[in-house]
Amino acid sequence: MQRDAIDVEIGNRELHITGEYKECGNEGVLRRTTRRTGRFEYRSALPVDIKFDEVTADLTDGVLTVTIPKAEAATPRHIEITD
């Protein structure tokens, strides 16, 4: 697949990947095909504590890798009382 045929979006606590498989332009007589063609869509719910600004997507050798870094959870801290 080409990078132009895939769209990756994150918003509203959801990862949304859409795209379209296109037929290869083989010349000659095609007797049988085993490749899928057409549109696809993938949705996945995300936890609240992720770093939206640091999300990356990489397409290498036909494999799409989406990296979503997890944000550090808020930890309780001690607050000193002053006079």
MORABEL-V113086 format. One line per field, one symbol per residue. ss: DSSP state (a for helix, b for strand, c for the rest). A space follows every 50 residues. Layout:
ss: ???
This chain:
ss: ccaaabbbbbbccbbbbbbbbccccccccccccccccbbbbbbbbccccb caaacbbbbbccbbbbbccbccccccccccccc
